[in-house]
């Protein structure tokens, strides 16, 4: 079922060398914190990813939610219900306060 799940927005990390990252570290931090950019920093020993704290926390939250048994199936069903108009208004759910 996960294969049919579509993320709301996919980010593509810009790839840079470790040397370029070292020389422009201040600008990288600014891009990440102010514009939520993501960078893949390539080094001879491998690669690392530089992302904002908000993006990191979002990834952890997503992992936590997806670890709940049945969550993905319920989410997929909910998305299908919204797309086919199988929804209720707040007034229908909670009653009309007027």
matplotlib code that plots the C-alpha trace (Angstrom):
import matplotlib.pyplot as plt

x = [0.0, 2.9, 3.9, 0.7, 1.3, 2.3, 4.2, 2.8, 6.1, 9.4, 12.6, 15.7, 19.0, 21.7, 24.9, 28.1, 31.7, 33.0, 35.5, 32.8, 30.8, 33.7, 34.4, 30.8, 29.5, 28.0, 26.0, 24.9, 23.6, 21.7, 20.2, 19.1, 17.7, 16.1, 14.9, 14.7, 17.2, 18.8, 22.3, 24.0, 27.7, 29.9, 33.2, 35.7, 34.5, 30.8, 28.1, 26.1, 23.0, 22.5, 18.9, 17.1, 16.0, 12.4, 12.9, 14.7, 12.0, 9.4, 11.2, 11.3, 7.6, 6.7, 8.7, 6.9, 3.5, 4.3, 5.5, 1.9, 0.3, -2.4, -1.7, -0.7, -3.8, -6.0, -4.2, -4.6, -8.3, -8.8, -7.0, -9.3, -12.4, -11.4, -10.7, -14.1, -16.0, -16.8, -16.5, -18.6, -18.6, -17.7, -21.4, -22.4, -19.8, -20.1, -23.5, -24.4, -23.7, -25.7]
y = [0.0, 2.4, 2.2, 4.1, 6.8, 10.1, 12.7, 16.2, 17.6, 16.1, 18.0, 17.4, 18.0, 20.0, 18.0, 19.8, 18.7, 18.8, 21.4, 23.7, 23.1, 24.1, 27.2, 28.4, 27.0, 30.2, 30.6, 27.0, 27.5, 30.6, 28.7, 25.8, 27.9, 30.7, 28.8, 25.2, 24.1, 20.7, 19.8, 16.5, 17.0, 14.5, 13.4, 10.7, 8.7, 9.0, 11.7, 13.5, 15.6, 19.0, 19.9, 22.3, 21.3, 21.7, 19.2, 16.8, 17.0, 16.5, 13.3, 11.9, 12.6, 11.0, 7.9, 7.8, 8.0, 5.5, 3.0, 2.9, -0.3, 0.4, 4.1, 4.1, 2.2, 4.6, 7.6, 6.2, 5.5, 9.1, 10.6, 8.5, 9.7, 13.3, 12.9, 11.3, 13.8, 11.3, 13.9, 15.6, 19.3, 20.4, 21.2, 17.7, 16.2, 18.5, 20.0, 23.5, 26.1, 28.8]
z = [0.0, 0.7, -3.0, -3.9, -1.2, -2.7, -0.6, -0.7, -1.9, -2.6, -2.0, -4.1, -2.3, -4.2, -4.2, -3.4, -2.6, 1.0, -0.1, -1.5, 1.7, 3.8, 1.8, 1.8, 5.1, 6.4, 3.2, 3.3, 6.9, 5.7, 2.8, 5.0, 7.9, 5.9, 2.8, 4.1, 1.3, 1.6, 0.6, 0.0, 0.8, -1.1, 0.4, -0.5, 2.5, 1.6, 1.8, 4.4, 4.2, 5.7, 6.4, 8.7, 12.2, 11.2, 8.3, 10.6, 13.2, 10.4, 9.2, 12.8, 13.2, 9.9, 10.9, 14.2, 12.5, 9.9, 12.6, 14.0, 12.8, 10.2, 10.0, 6.3, 5.3, 7.3, 5.8, 2.3, 2.8, 4.2, 1.2, -1.1, 0.8, 0.4, -3.3, -3.9, -1.7, 1.0, 3.8, 6.4, 7.4, 10.9, 11.5, 10.5, 12.8, 15.8, 15.3, 14.3, 17.1, 15.4]

ax = plt.figure().add_subplot(projection="3d")
ax.plot(x, y, z, "-o")
ax.set_aspect("equal")
plt.show()
